[in-house]
């Protein structure tokens, strides 16, 4: 296989992965589900749900912490999913420039 063919194949793999990342939806939660966020594979937030029980004007700091924790949970899950997809896509090989 020549280098030009390998580069074309790598570009196709990267394009496929980018499309999968945009279509991926990962949910993260905090506070036993009081705050739930959904992000895509590009780590862009798609939605957020906040249980009314989590909303208290006397404890805004707790709600802020729950939102941050839910986002971090979703991002960690997205990283894990992307790592698995990359491994499946490349047969376990680490290819620079992909992912």
TORTI-164156 format. One line per field, with one value per atom (N, C-alpha, C): atom name; residue number from 1; x, y, z; residue in one letter. Coordinates in nm, 2 decimals, m for minus. Layout:
// TORTI-164156
atom	CA  ...
seq	NUM  ...
xx	X  ...
yy	Y  ...
zz	Z  ...
type	A  ...
//
This chain:
// TORTI-164156
atom	N  CA  C  N  CA  C  N  CA  C  N  CA  C  N  CA  C  N  CA  C  N  CA  C  N  CA  C  N  CA  C  N  CA  C  N  CA  C  N  CA  C  N  CA  C  N  CA  C  N  CA  C  N  CA  C  N  CA  C  N  CA  C  N  CA  C  N  CA  C  N  CA  C  N  CA  C  N  CA  C  N  CA  C  N  CA  C  N  CA  C  N  CA  C  N  CA  C  N  CA  C  N  CA  C  N  CA  C  N  CA  C  N  CA  C  N  CA  C  N  CA  C  N  CA  C  N  CA  C  N  CA  C  N  CA  C  N  CA  C  N  CA  C  N  CA  C  N  CA  C  N  CA  C  N  CA  C  N  CA  C  N  CA  C  N  CA  C  N  CA  C  N  CA  C  N  CA  C  N  CA  C  N  CA  C  N  CA  C  N  CA  C  N  CA  C  N  CA  C  N  CA  C  N  CA  C  N  CA  C  N  CA  C  N  CA  C  N  CA  C  N  CA  C  N  CA  C  N  CA  C  N  CA  C  N  CA  C  N  CA  C  N  CA  C  N  CA  C  N  CA  C  N  CA  C  N  CA  C  N  CA  C  N  CA  C  N  CA  C  N  CA  C  N  CA  C  N  CA  C  N  CA  C  N  CA  C  N  CA  C  N  CA  C  N  CA  C  N  CA  C  N  CA  C  N  CA  C  N  CA  C  N  CA  C  N  CA  C  N  CA  C  N  CA  C  N  CA  C  N  CA  C  N  CA  C  N  CA  C  N  CA  C  N  CA  C
seq	1  1  1  2  2  2  3  3  3  4  4  4  5  5  5  6  6  6  7  7  7  8  8  8  9  9  9  10  10  10  11  11  11  12  12  12  13  13  13  14  14  14  15  15  15  16  16  16  17  17  17  18  18  18  19  19  19  20  20  20  21  21  21  22  22  22  23  23  23  24  24  24  25  25  25  26  26  26  27  27  27  28  28  28  29  29  29  30  30  30  31  31  31  32  32  32  33  33  33  34  34  34  35  35  35  36  36  36  37  37  37  38  38  38  39  39  39  40  40  40  41  41  41  42  42  42  43  43  43  44  44  44  45  45  45  46  46  46  47  47  47  48  48  48  49  49  49  50  50  50  51  51  51  52  52  52  53  53  53  54  54  54  55  55  55  56  56  56  57  57  57  58  58  58  59  59  59  60  60  60  61  61  61  62  62  62  63  63  63  64  64  64  65  65  65  66  66  66  67  67  67  68  68  68  69  69  69  70  70  70  71  71  71  72  72  72  73  73  73  74  74  74  75  75  75  76  76  76  77  77  77  78  78  78  79  79  79  80  80  80  81  81  81  82  82  82  83  83  83  84  84  84  85  85  85  86  86  86  87  87  87  88  88  88  89  89  89  90  90  90  91  91  91  92  92  92  93  93  93  94  94  94  95  95  95  96  96  96  97  97  97  98  98  98  99  99  99
xx	0.09  0.00  0.09  0.07  0.15  0.10  0.19  0.16  0.04  0.02  m0.10  m0.23  m0.23  m0.35  m0.37  m0.26  m0.27  m0.32  m0.28  m0.32  m0.47  m0.51  m0.65  m0.74  m0.69  m0.77  m0.77  m0.67  m0.66  m0.76  m0.77  m0.86  m1.00  m1.03  m1.17  m1.21  m1.11  m1.14  m1.16  m1.09  m1.11  m1.24  m1.28  m1.41  m1.52  m1.51  m1.61  m1.62  m1.51  m1.51  m1.57  m1.54  m1.60  m1.75  m1.80  m1.94  m2.00  m1.94  m1.99  m1.99  m1.89  m1.88  m1.99  m2.03  m2.14  m2.28  m2.29  m2.41  m2.42  m2.31  m2.31  m2.38  m2.45  m2.51  m2.47  m2.42  m2.37  m2.44  m2.49  m2.56  m2.47  m2.47  m2.40  m2.50  m2.48  m2.57  m2.50  m2.56  m2.51  m2.62  m2.59  m2.69  m2.80  m2.76  m2.87  m2.96  m2.92  m3.01  m3.08  m3.05  m3.11  m3.07  m2.95  m2.91  m2.85  m2.91  m2.87  m2.83  m2.72  m2.68  m2.66  m2.68  m2.65  m2.55  m2.44  m2.34  m2.32  m2.27  m2.23  m2.08  m2.04  m1.90  m1.79  m1.84  m1.75  m1.75  m1.82  m1.84  m1.91  m2.01  m2.09  m2.22  m2.27  m2.39  m2.51  m2.59  m2.71  m2.84  m2.83  m2.95  m2.91  m2.99  m2.97  m3.11  m3.12  m3.24  m3.21  m3.29  m3.27  m3.40  m3.39  m3.50  m3.54  m3.67  m3.71  m3.67  m3.65  m3.61  m3.47  m3.39  m3.25  m3.24  m3.35  m3.35  m3.39  m3.30  m3.32  m3.25  m3.32  m3.25  m3.15  m3.17  m3.08  m2.96  m2.95  m2.84  m2.80  m2.78  m2.74  m2.61  m2.52  m2.39  m2.40  m2.49  m2.51  m2.55  m2.64  m2.69  m2.58  m2.50  m2.38  m2.29  m2.26  m2.17  m2.23  m2.36  m2.43  m2.42  m2.43  m2.42  m2.28  m2.18  m2.04  m2.01  m2.06  m2.03  m2.10  m2.22  m2.29  m2.22  m2.17  m2.10  m1.97  m1.90  m1.77  m1.80  m1.91  m1.95  m1.97  m2.05  m2.08  m1.95  m1.86  m1.74  m1.65  m1.64  m1.56  m1.62  m1.75  m1.82  m1.80  m1.80  m1.77  m1.63  m1.53  m1.40  m1.38  m1.45  m1.44  m1.50  m1.62  m1.68  m1.60  m1.54  m1.46  m1.33  m1.28  m1.16  m1.19  m1.31  m1.35  m1.38  m1.44  m1.47  m1.33  m1.24  m1.11  m1.04  m1.04  m0.98  m1.05  m1.18  m1.25  m1.22  m1.21  m1.19  m1.05  m0.95  m0.81  m0.76  m0.85  m0.80  m0.70  m0.71  m0.62  m0.50  m0.47  m0.35  m0.36  m0.26  m0.26  m0.21  m0.30  m0.26  m0.25  m0.14  m0.13  m0.22  m0.29  m0.38  m0.52  m0.55  m0.69  m0.73  m0.85  m0.90  m0.85
yy	m0.12  0.00  0.12  0.21  0.33  0.44  0.54  0.64  0.72  0.75  0.83  0.76  0.63  0.55  0.54  0.53  0.53  0.66  0.77  0.90  0.92  0.87  0.88  0.80  0.68  0.60  0.66  0.72  0.79  0.90  0.98  1.09  1.04  0.93  0.88  0.84  0.77  0.73  0.85  0.96  1.08  1.14  1.15  1.20  1.13  0.99  0.91  0.93  0.94  0.97  1.10  1.20  1.34  1.33  1.26  1.25  1.17  1.06  0.99  1.07  1.16  1.24  1.34  1.39  1.49  1.42  1.29  1.22  1.16  1.14  1.08  1.17  1.10  1.17  1.10  1.17  1.11  1.19  1.12  1.18  1.17  1.28  1.29  1.34  1.29  1.33  1.36  1.43  1.46  1.47  1.45  1.47  1.36  1.24  1.14  1.16  1.24  1.27  1.40  1.48  1.61  1.70  1.68  1.76  1.66  1.67  1.58  1.67  1.64  1.71  1.61  1.65  1.57  1.64  1.58  1.64  1.55  1.61  1.53  1.49  1.42  1.37  1.49  1.60  1.72  1.80  1.74  1.79  1.93  1.94  2.05  2.01  2.10  2.06  2.07  1.97  1.96  2.00  1.95  1.98  1.97  2.03  2.03  2.02  1.93  1.92  1.93  2.02  2.04  2.01  1.92  1.88  2.01  2.05  2.16  2.15  2.03  2.02  2.07  2.08  2.12  2.27  2.34  2.49  2.55  2.62  2.69  2.82  2.93  3.06  3.07  2.98  2.99  2.91  2.82  2.74  2.73  2.84  2.85  2.78  2.79  2.72  2.57  2.51  2.36  2.33  2.41  2.39  2.41  2.51  2.54  2.42  2.36  2.25  2.13  2.11  1.99  2.01  2.13  2.15  2.12  2.17  2.14  1.99  1.93  1.78  1.70  1.74  1.67  1.68  1.81  1.83  1.75  1.75  1.67  1.52  1.47  1.33  1.30  1.39  1.36  1.37  1.46  1.47  1.35  1.30  1.18  1.06  1.05  0.94  0.95  1.08  1.10  1.06  1.10  1.06  0.91  0.83  0.69  0.63  0.68  0.63  0.66  0.78  0.81  0.73  0.70  0.61  0.47  0.42  0.29  0.29  0.40  0.41  0.41  0.49  0.50  0.37  0.30  0.17  0.07  0.07  m0.01  0.03  0.16  0.21  0.18  0.18  0.16  0.02  m0.06  m0.20  m0.19  m0.09  m0.08  0.00  0.03  0.10  0.25  0.31  0.46  0.53  0.61  0.68  0.83  0.89  1.03  1.11  1.21  1.30  1.25  1.13  1.09  1.10  1.16  1.16  1.27
zz	0.00  0.00  0.00  m0.09  m0.10  0.00  0.02  0.13  0.09  m0.04  m0.08  m0.04  m0.07  m0.03  0.12  0.19  0.34  0.39  0.34  0.38  0.35  0.23  0.19  0.29  0.32  0.41  0.55  0.60  0.73  0.73  0.62  0.61  0.62  0.55  0.55  0.69  0.76  0.90  0.99  0.97  1.05  1.02  0.89  0.85  0.92  0.91  0.97  1.13  1.19  1.33  1.37  1.29  1.31  1.30  1.21  1.19  1.31  1.35  1.47  1.59  1.61  1.72  1.73  1.61  1.61  1.64  1.60  1.62  1.76  1.83  1.96  2.06  2.15  2.27  2.39  2.49  2.62  2.73  2.83  2.94  3.06  3.13  3.26  3.37  3.49  3.60  3.73  3.81  3.95  4.05  4.17  4.27  4.26  4.22  4.21  4.10  4.00  3.88  3.90  4.00  4.01  3.90  3.85  3.73  3.63  3.51  3.40  3.28  3.22  3.09  2.98  2.86  2.75  2.66  2.62  2.53  2.41  2.30  2.19  2.20  2.10  2.10  2.09  2.05  2.04  2.17  2.27  2.40  2.41  2.31  2.31  2.38  2.48  2.55  2.46  2.47  2.39  2.47  2.60  2.69  2.83  2.92  3.06  3.12  3.22  3.30  3.45  3.51  3.65  3.73  3.82  3.90  3.99  3.99  4.07  4.21  4.27  4.40  4.43  4.32  4.33  4.33  4.30  4.29  4.42  4.49  4.61  4.61  4.63  4.63  4.74  4.85  4.96  4.94  4.84  4.82  4.67  4.61  4.47  4.44  4.54  4.52  4.50  4.57  4.55  4.41  4.36  4.22  4.12  4.14  4.06  4.06  4.18  4.19  4.12  4.13  4.06  3.91  3.86  3.71  3.67  3.74  3.70  3.71  3.81  3.83  3.72  3.68  3.57  3.44  3.41  3.29  3.28  3.40  3.40  3.39  3.44  3.43  3.28  3.21  3.07  2.99  3.01  2.94  2.96  3.08  3.11  3.03  3.03  2.96  2.81  2.76  2.61  2.58  2.66  2.64  2.63  2.72  2.72  2.60  2.56  2.44  2.31  2.31  2.19  2.19  2.30  2.31  2.26  2.30  2.25  2.10  2.05  1.90  1.83  1.88  1.81  1.80  1.91  1.92  1.82  1.81  1.72  1.58  1.55  1.42  1.37  1.45  1.41  1.45  1.50  1.53  1.65  1.73  1.85  1.82  1.70  1.66  1.70  1.75  1.78  1.65  1.59  1.47  1.49  1.48  1.51  1.42  1.48  1.40  1.40  1.45  1.46  1.60  1.62  1.76  1.84
type	X  X  X  X  X  X  X  X  X  X  X  X  X  X  X  X  X  X  X  X  X  X  X  X  X  X  X  X  X  X  X  X  X  X  X  X  X  X  X  X  X  X  X  X  X  X  X  X  X  X  X  X  X  X  X  X  X  X  X  X  X  X  X  X  X  X  X  X  X  X  X  X  X  X  X  X  X  X  X  X  X  X  X  X  X  X  X  X  X  X  X  X  X  X  X  X  X  X  X  X  X  X  X  X  X  X  X  X  X  X  X  X  X  X  X  X  X  X  X  X  X  X  X  X  X  X  X  X  X  X  X  X  X  X  X  X  X  X  X  X  X  X  X  X  X  X  X  X  X  X  X  X  X  X  X  X  X  X  X  X  X  X  X  X  X  X  X  X  X  X  X  X  X  X  X  X  X  X  X  X  X  X  X  X  X  X  X  X  X  X  X  X  X  X  X  X  X  X  X  X  X  X  X  X  X  X  X  X  X  X  X  X  X  X  X  X  X  X  X  X  X  X  X  X  X  X  X  X  X  X  X  X  X  X  X  X  X  X  X  X  X  X  X  X  X  X  X  X  X  X  X  X  X  X  X  X  X  X  X  X  X  X  X  X  X  X  X  X  X  X  X  X  X  X  X  X  X  X  X  X  X  X  X  X  X  X  X  X  X  X  X  X  X  X  X  X  X
//
